[in-house]
């Protein structure tokens, strides 16, 4: 095999038919959903569609069909970069596209209800519970590298493809529920809690890279020693490069993930503040009407209403987050 250079890394490509079929299926379904929503008179953010296509599907294509895939059987570090792209980058791009909300809006009412029931089912709730899904991602990466899984996948084509799918699914279990606008997580997973979980996940995602980089035993050592090209660095240094790449990419992905959560948090606060303003405007609009009615009936004053019959402010009777916030503010005064 020709020596790996930056030019060859960028221009070398190979067809991976299962991965291509998956990309076409995901892209086709997403495009159909966007067209269906817009055909009904709704709207769908172009930024979400771009994130799904470019970052999500694009990372999937790069990981499975670019120069990384061409050289992953002779060098460890391209395989390590492949795996981290499938485990962290592609799931983040797919999640930013919010396919769950798109499915709920594009499908007929009955099918959308079934999707929502499936997303809130007991098994899915367990697998996507934040701490459980984070543990599954970590366990997936450690299992791949520190069991015969990875070495066997290098020899067996169908297992290699299954490993790709395994990594993509494990990464999506955490990212998609955290970023979707659908209610798939417990009620206590508010935006501040999600931001803390994303920060914790970023720390945990660094663990496999550090372990691979510092591990004393070669990963799939027999395979890479046998296929080691003469122009490449020694196998141990190759593994250290791969671990460093895993660590760097994991930390880079954590930043946009956290920024996405903070953006959603700020947008939710704006929506709640707007709802509060509307409620207050409605209450203030009632005051002139009450004053006019009182002036018109001053000649025949009525007895004051008992305290129990007086109208209470809406925030004392309604049960929602905005009303609870106002009650807390009144309680602090």
C-alpha positions, 0 to 999 in steps of 0.5 A, a space after each residue: 500500500 502506498 505511503 499515507 500522506 495528507 493528499 492521499 488521506 484526502 483523496 483516497 476513497 472506497 465504497 462501503 455498500 452497507 454504510 452507503 445504504 444506511 446513509 441513503 436510507 437515513 437521508 431519504 427518510 429525513 428529506 421525506 419528513 421535511 417535505 411532508 412538514 412543509 407540505 402541510 404548511 409547517 416549517 423546518 429549520 434549514 440549520 437542523 437539516 444542514 446539521 443532520 446532512 453535513 455533520 451527521 451523515 457527512 461524518 458517517 461517510 468520512 468514517 466508513 469510506 474516506 482515506 480513514 477506511 482505506 488505511 484502517 487495516 494497516 494503521 491503528 490511528 485511522 481506525 481509532 479516528 473512525 470509531 470516535 467519529 461514529 461514536 461521538 461526531 455522527 450522533 451529535 450531527 444526527 441529534 442536532 437535526 432532531 429526527 424524533 421531533 421531525 418524525 412526530 410532526 411528519 407522520 400521521 397522528 396515529 403513527 406519531 403517537 406510536 413513535 412517542 409511546 415507543 420513545 417513552 417505553 420502559 426499555 427505551 427509558 432505561 437505555 436512554 437514561 442519562 447515566 445509563 447511556 453514558 455508561 453504555 458509550 464508555 463500555 462500548 469503546 472499552 469492549 471494542 479495544 480491550 477484548 478480541 472484538 476489534 481484532 476479530 472485526 479486522 479479519 471478518 468483514 460483516 463484524 466490522 460493519 456491525 461494529 460501525 453500527 454498534 458505535 453509532 447506536 451507542 453514541 446516539 442513545 445519549 445524544 439524541 434524547 438530550 437534544 431533542 425537543 420531544 419529552 423523552 427524558 425524566 422531568 428532572 432533566 431540565 436544561 441546567 441538569 442536561 448541561 451538567 450531564 453533558 459536561 460529565 459526559 465530556 470528561 468520561 469520553 476522554 477516558 478511552 483515549 487516555 487508556 488507549 494512549 497509555 496502555 502497555 499492551 498493543 491493541 490488535 497487536 498481532 494484526 498490526 505487527 503482521 500488516 505494518 508497512 515499512 514507511 509507517 511509525 512503529 506500532 506502539 507509536 501508532 497506537 499512541 497517535 490513535 489514543 491522542 486523536 481519540 482524546 482530542 476529538 472527544 474534547 472538541 465534540 464536547 464544546 459544541 454539544 454543551 453550546 447546543 444545550 445552552 442555546 436551547 436553555 436560553 431559547 426556553 427561557 425566552 419563550 417562558 418570559 414571553 408567556 409571562 408577559 402575555 399573562 401580565 398584559 391580559 391581567 392589566 387589560 382587565 383593570 380599566 374594564 373593572 374600573 369603568 364598571 365600578 364607576 358606572 355603578 357608583 350610585 348603587 354601591 354593592 356590598 363588598 364581596 366576601 374574601 372567599 368570593 374574590 377573584 384570585 390572581 391567575 398565578 395563585 391558581 394555575 399550575 405551571 412553571 411561570 406561575 410557580 416562578 411568580 409565586 416564589 418571587 412573591 414569597 421572597 418579598 
